[in-house]
Amino acid sequence: MAPPMARCPRPTPLHRTRQPGRGGAGPWAPREAVAGGRAARRGRAGERGAGRRGGARRTMATAAAAPGRARRGTPMYSQKELTSKKRDEFEDILEERRVSSDLRYAMKCYTPVIYKGLSPCKPNAIKSAVLQSEQVQYVIKQLAKEMGESPDIIQEEATEILDEMGHRMQLGAVRFFAFTLSKIFKQLFQRVCVNEEGMQRLQHAIQEHPVVLLPSHRSYVDFLMLSYLLYTYDLALPVIAAGIDFLGMKIVGELLRRAGAFFMRRSFGGNRLYWAVFAEYVKTMLRSGYAPIEFFLEGTRSRTAKTLTPKFGLLSIVMEPFFKSEVFDTYLVPISISYERILEESLYAYELLGVPKPKESTSGLLKARRILSDNFGTIHIYVGQPVSLRTLASGRINRCPYNLVPRHLPQKPSEDIQEFVTDVAYKMELLQIENMVLSPWVLVAAVLLQNLPAMEFELLIEKTLWLKGLTQTFGGFIEWPDNLCAKKAVLSGLTLHSNIAGLVDGHVVLNDKGGEDGAVGEIVFRRALAVLMCATYRNQLLNVFVRPALVAVALQMAPSFRKEEVYSCFSFLRDVFSDEFIFFPGISLKDFEEGCFLLTKCDAIQTSQQQIYPTDKGSGTVSFLSAMFRPFVEGYQLIFRYLSKEMKEAFTEKQFIPAVRNFVFQLLEKGSTQCYEALSSDMQKNALSALVQLGAVKKKKMPNGFTYNVNQEAVSKILDMFDARIPVQKPVAARL
């Protein structure tokens, strides 16, 4: 990116520039003046009620400093301390945009502070460094020797890969997006809120060591949101890993490239040259430190609003320079982006029901402009505490083996390194989950889905308030609208999500567009569409409730209230749902203890040395938590039943998904089940993956993909455990 003109004065660090005469400080105002205005606003915000940041929260140790502590069994992830802890304040960055010139904002003097005062590195210089690197040259020579080709031909192929992949960040494109996104965001969203304390921490991190930004991924909006945010705060813009699909969008793909996007193929297919060039390109950008690197640990957008299991490839690449002592440290920054209403909510529901995803295209983007007339509420962006990779690795990772081999030689990571990368990935996702902001509508959706087809409005309000208290007790981060009573907050959510549910004759009902009109199959599809859209918001609450809820389900599955038997059922459920929810590897017992502690905290259960049993007072809580997870239990039962009886031959995932969907669809048409969520392709894939991990289904790699073979006896046994017809196998070394 071309450096800004030298004659521009550097603004005071980390404050958004205000336009003179528009209310507020001028663009070069002293920090004290700006901070004073914010303090006044925060003071007013503090008077708006206790609902905004109440309740206990989950905390995690940012690192394991003592040698030998950060290992499986005593992991780098610590349990909830469950004490009241102050949340960072949020500021609406659109507030200034609504009262000042977007053009002036886009054309402002942009002089970001970067790592150790380095000058911005031109994209072509990065490409040259990659092509001339020892690592890439070594692979080129090896491939030329193996293939009998001239090294020049392989070098030319490497150049073409870099041309396809590389970003060409230019300040002009950045300014274009700053102007355009300001217009779009003001049209789509009521507020875009960010924790300024997090931005302050990020500013310091960027100046100290290379930074990797790890945002959650729920929408296409995530892609440029952080760039817009960092531009607003005069911080160095990130280079962003993007799927190669975006290059198919004429004009837009090139604009994204010039705004800092670099493109990666969805699969490298064992292409050693591509892998070498891509890895070296990312590591060169990280070592230079001139720009943060941004990518999504989940790999793709979550269609269900549940956090997806992490992908490890890119994370392993950005950690390698530290392992090889090429950088002193690297900061990993988890970022939580929460949507009050997701732009793609209906698109996701259609995809989950088998309607093909539209291909990314410029024409499709232009057709989507009709959403500009809709209201999508508020976005909350929580920039987490930067996590030092050096501190995480202290006492756990021995970097000496990397120094015994020339750095340019490819090395397969040791088992310790692979395990460490896995642990860090899960830790980052749990940190994202910790700071996700929950709106009142999330609570409404959770209550409504347990009371279909309709629920009295007053009862819905009562249950929503009860659930709000329980969520805060469990550490949920609820942002309640200012000065709104429960009735108005629920009405506000129903208004914003009128495409999902509505108020009819004093009852709240799902909007399934037509009710009883049309054929039976059409009615089922409409209802499934509404249920899956509503479940998207309920799912945001499951991250907070998963451990106590699995204890509640285990209490119902276990043959007695003996603690050992309840834990056996909990551990079984945790293993089965390991792809549905994020659990830190290897701490099943600690998760169980956390779930029991939370249920004890709200007086739902009592525990003795040998037993766990529900209290009379807590029966409603245990029933609610069990019902919240019933769609997953019933959905897996249906999928397992299908596999145990119908799939006798080897099959592919493409054959399995439509077949099991048709099986569930027929049951819904007959009225044999009401589990509409079992139609979700996400649940079907996760259930199949669970059986592979449990050894009940064998997965075999073939030239054109994977095939699966079912051990029907093993699947039937797992199904019987789910149905509580046979005892769940006791986990090894259950120290209770």
Salt bridges, closest charged atoms under 4 A:
ASP88 OD2 - ARG201 NH2 3.10
GLU89 OE2 - ARG53 NH2 3.55
GLU91 OE1 - ARG41 NH2 2.83
GLU91 OE2 - ARG42 NE 3.71
GLU95 OE1 - ARG41 NE 3.99
GLU96 OE2 - ARG16 NH2 3.11
GLU96 OE2 - ARG18 NH2 3.36
ASP102 OD1 - ARG97 NE 3.35
ASP102 OD2 - LYS183 NZ 3.18
ASP102 OD2 - LYS186 NZ 2.66
GLU134 OE1 - HIS408 ND1 3.94
GLU146 OE1 - ARG272 NH1 2.82
ASP163 OD1 - LYS127 NZ 3.43
GLU164 OE1 - ARG265 NE 3.24
GLU196 OE2 - ARG16 NH1 2.46
GLU196 OE1 - ARG38 NH1 3.15
GLU196 OE1 - ARG42 NH2 3.43
ASP222 OD2 - HIS217 ND1 2.93
ASP234 OD1 - LYS108 NZ 3.36
ASP245 OD2 - ARG266 NH2 3.58
GLU254 OE2 - ARG168 NH2 2.72
GLU254 OE1 - ARG257 NE 3.47
GLU254 OE2 - ARG258 NE 3.13
GLU280 OE2 - ARG287 NH2 2.59
GLU298 OE2 - ARG218 NH1 2.97
GLU320 OE2 - LYS283 NZ 2.82
GLU320 OE2 - LYS324 NZ 2.92
GLU326 OE1 - ARG287 NH1 3.00
GLU344 OE2 - ARG301 NH1 3.28
GLU345 OE2 - ARG341 NE 2.99
GLU351 OE1 - ARG303 NE 3.06
GLU360 OE2 - LYS357 NZ 3.03
ASP374 OD2 - ARG341 NH2 3.77
GLU419 OE1 - ARG72 NH1 3.81
GLU419 OE2 - ARG396 NH2 3.32
ASP423 OD1 - ARG72 NE 2.74
ASP423 OD2 - ARG396 NH2 2.81
GLU434 OE2 - ARG57 NH2 2.65
GLU479 OE2 - ARG52 NH2 2.66
GLU479 OE2 - HIS380 NE2 3.99
ASP482 OD2 - ARG48 NH1 3.08
ASP482 OD1 - ARG52 NH1 3.79
ASP512 OD2 - ARG527 NH2 2.70
GLU522 OE2 - ARG526 NH2 2.41
GLU564 OE2 - LYS730 NZ 3.80
GLU580 OE1 - LYS306 NZ 2.80
ASP591 OD1 - ARG547 NE 2.96
ASP591 OD2 - ARG574 NE 2.86
GLU594 OE2 - ARG58 NH2 3.85
ASP603 OD2 - LYS617 NZ 3.26
GLU677 OE2 - ARG538 NH1 2.78
ASP682 OD2 - LYS306 NZ 3.64
ASP720 OD1 - ARG725 NH2 2.52
ASP723 OD2 - ARG725 NH1 3.03
